[in-house]
């Protein structure tokens, strides 16, 4: 999920050179505020059940 957001940030906000660090911070803060206000969500296609099958060693089943 973090990689997806960094990719979106790169395409939407960091697509040009910025000469000053303060300008970069301000641009990122404005982009972040906008993303949070519109409640961006990720549509996960990979379910927990699928993960347990494909990544069995990483998702162990706990038996009571």
LUMTOR-976638 format. One record per residue: chain; x negated, y, z negated of N, C-alpha, C in turn. Coordinates in nm, 2 decimals. Example, Ala and Ser with C-alpha at 12.3 -4.5 7.8 and 13.67 -1.06 7.14 Angstrom:
BEGIN
 mido   n_xx   n_yy   n_zz  ca_xx  ca_yy  ca_zz   c_xx   c_yy   c_zz
    A  -1.32  -0.57  -0.78  -1.23  -0.45  -0.78  -1.32  -0.33  -0.78
    A  -1.28  -0.22  -0.71  -1.37  -0.11  -0.71  -1.29   0.00  -0.79
END
This chain:
BEGIN
 mido   n_xx   n_yy   n_zz  ca_xx  ca_yy  ca_zz   c_xx   c_yy   c_zz
    A  -0.08  -0.12   0.00   0.00   0.00   0.00  -0.09   0.13   0.00
    A  -0.20   0.12  -0.08  -0.29   0.24  -0.08  -0.35   0.26   0.06
    A  -0.39   0.15   0.12  -0.44   0.16   0.26  -0.35   0.23   0.36
    A  -0.22   0.19   0.34  -0.12   0.25   0.43  -0.11   0.40   0.41
    A  -0.10   0.44   0.28  -0.09   0.58   0.25  -0.22   0.66   0.29
    A  -0.33   0.60   0.28  -0.46   0.67   0.33  -0.46   0.68   0.48
    A  -0.40   0.58   0.55  -0.39   0.59   0.69  -0.30   0.71   0.73
    A  -0.18   0.71   0.66  -0.08   0.82   0.69  -0.15   0.96   0.66
    A  -0.22   0.97   0.55  -0.28   1.09   0.51  -0.38   1.13   0.62
    A  -0.46   1.04   0.67  -0.56   1.06   0.77  -0.49   1.12   0.90
    A  -0.38   1.06   0.94  -0.31   1.10   1.06  -0.24   1.23   1.05
    A  -0.18   1.25   0.94  -0.09   1.36   0.92  -0.16   1.49   0.86
    A  -0.26   1.47   0.79  -0.32   1.58   0.72  -0.47   1.60   0.75
    A  -0.54   1.50   0.77  -0.69   1.51   0.79  -0.73   1.50   0.93
    A  -0.64   1.54   1.03  -0.67   1.52   1.17  -0.75   1.64   1.22
    A  -0.81   1.72   1.14  -0.89   1.84   1.18  -1.00   1.86   1.08
    A  -1.10   1.94   1.12  -1.21   1.97   1.02  -1.16   2.09   0.93
    A  -1.20   2.08   0.81  -1.17   2.19   0.71  -1.31   2.23   0.65
    A  -1.33   2.36   0.67  -1.46   2.41   0.63  -1.48   2.42   0.47
    A  -1.37   2.44   0.40  -1.38   2.46   0.26  -1.32   2.35   0.18
    A  -1.38   2.31   0.07  -1.33   2.21  -0.02  -1.19   2.25  -0.08
    A  -1.18   2.38  -0.12  -1.05   2.42  -0.17  -0.94   2.41  -0.07
    A  -0.96   2.44   0.05  -0.86   2.43   0.16  -0.82   2.28   0.17
    A  -0.92   2.19   0.17  -0.89   2.05   0.18  -0.80   2.00   0.06
    A  -0.84   2.05  -0.06  -0.76   2.01  -0.18  -0.61   2.06  -0.17
    A  -0.60   2.19  -0.12  -0.47   2.25  -0.11  -0.38   2.17   0.00
    A  -0.45   2.14   0.11  -0.38   2.06   0.22  -0.33   1.93   0.17
    A  -0.42   1.86   0.10  -0.38   1.72   0.04  -0.27   1.74  -0.06
    A  -0.28   1.84  -0.15  -0.17   1.86  -0.25  -0.04   1.88  -0.18
    A  -0.04   1.96  -0.08   0.09   2.00  -0.01   0.14   1.87   0.06
    A   0.05   1.79   0.12   0.10   1.67   0.19   0.15   1.57   0.09
    A   0.08   1.56  -0.03   0.13   1.47  -0.13   0.27   1.51  -0.19
    A   0.29   1.64  -0.21   0.41   1.69  -0.26   0.53   1.66  -0.16
    A   0.50   1.68  -0.03   0.60   1.65   0.07   0.63   1.50   0.08
    A   0.53   1.41   0.07   0.55   1.27   0.07   0.64   1.23  -0.05
    A   0.61   1.28  -0.17   0.68   1.25  -0.29   0.83   1.30  -0.28
    A   0.85   1.41  -0.22   0.98   1.47  -0.22   1.08   1.39  -0.13
    A   1.02   1.33  -0.02   1.11   1.25   0.07   1.11   1.10   0.03
    A   1.05   1.07  -0.08   1.06   0.93  -0.13   1.02   0.83  -0.02
    A   0.90   0.84   0.03   0.85   0.74   0.13   0.84   0.61   0.07
    A   0.89   0.51   0.14   0.89   0.37   0.09   0.82   0.28   0.19
    A   0.77   0.17   0.14   0.71   0.07   0.23   0.81  -0.05   0.24
    A   0.83  -0.09   0.37   0.92  -0.20   0.40   0.83  -0.33   0.40
    A   0.83  -0.40   0.29   0.74  -0.52   0.28   0.81  -0.64   0.36
    A   0.73  -0.70   0.45   0.77  -0.81   0.53   0.72  -0.94   0.46
    A   0.62  -0.93   0.38   0.56  -1.04   0.32   0.62  -1.06   0.18
    A   0.70  -1.16   0.16   0.77  -1.19   0.03   0.68  -1.26  -0.07
    A   0.72  -1.26  -0.19   0.65  -1.33  -0.29   0.65  -1.48  -0.26
    A   0.76  -1.54  -0.21   0.76  -1.68  -0.17   0.66  -1.71  -0.06
    A   0.66  -1.62   0.04   0.56  -1.64   0.15   0.42  -1.63   0.09
    A   0.39  -1.54   0.00   0.26  -1.52  -0.06   0.22  -1.65  -0.14
    A   0.31  -1.71  -0.21   0.28  -1.83  -0.28   0.24  -1.94  -0.19
    A   0.30  -1.95  -0.07   0.27  -2.05   0.03   0.13  -2.02   0.09
    A   0.11  -1.90   0.14  -0.01  -1.87   0.22  -0.13  -1.84   0.13
    A  -0.11  -1.79   0.01  -0.21  -1.76  -0.08  -0.20  -1.84  -0.21
    A  -0.18  -1.96  -0.20  -0.15  -2.05  -0.31  -0.25  -2.04  -0.43
    A  -0.38  -2.03  -0.39  -0.48  -2.02  -0.50  -0.48  -1.89  -0.58
    A  -0.42  -1.78  -0.51  -0.42  -1.65  -0.58  -0.29  -1.63  -0.65
    A  -0.18  -1.71  -0.62  -0.05  -1.69  -0.69  -0.02  -1.83  -0.75
    A  -0.08  -1.86  -0.86  -0.05  -1.99  -0.92   0.09  -1.99  -0.98
    A   0.15  -2.11  -0.98   0.28  -2.13  -1.04   0.26  -2.16  -1.19
    A   0.33  -2.09  -1.28   0.32  -2.12  -1.42   0.44  -2.20  -1.47
    A   0.41  -2.32  -1.52   0.51  -2.41  -1.57   0.52  -2.40  -1.72
    A   0.65  -2.38  -1.76   0.67  -2.37  -1.91   0.65  -2.49  -1.99
END
